Amino acid sequence: MMFDGVGGTEVQDALVFTSENRGHSPEEMAEMAMNKIMSVSESAPPPIKAQALAHREMLKQLLVFYMERMAQSERTTIWAKLRQQGHADMAEIIRRL
């Protein structure tokens, strides 16, 4: 829900992201986050709209970068825990992902 600054509210459309036989990619997760973080008005003046869209894309790419690093870091943690518990075969499967 968004406030228009005059006391009214505007109900936003619901967005649903689905995937089949996999989790969401960093790009999909970043798009979901950006939909919550920032919206750009269709009625904004063209130069301001263009600048806002460019800023939104830059933020999205930054989120993708760190989400990819987070995913790799989590796999490294899982790999290490599996090896520590004597599951080298499963750890190797995780390492190859």
C-alpha positions, 0 to 999 in steps of 0.5 A, a space after each residue: 500500500 502506498 500513501 499519496 502524501 494527501 492522506 489517501 492510499 493506493 493499492 499496489 498489484 500483487 506480484 507472484 514469482 514461481 519456479 519449477 524444480 528449483 529455487 529462485 535465482 539471485 536475479 529473481 530474488 533481486 527483482 522481488 526485493 526491488 519491487 519492495 524497495 523502489 517503484 517509479 511512477 509512470 507519470 514522472 517527468 521523462 528525465 526523472 523517470 529515466 534517472 530513477 529507472 537507471 538507479 533502480 537497475 544499478 541497485 538491482 545489479 548490486 543485490 544480484 552481486 551480493 546474493 550470488 556471493 551469499 549463495 556461494 558462501 552458504 554452499 562453502 559452509 555446508 560443504 565444510 560442515 558435511 566434511 567435518 561430519 564425515 560425509 565427504 561424498 555429499 560434500 563433494 556434490 555440494 562443492 560441484 553446484 
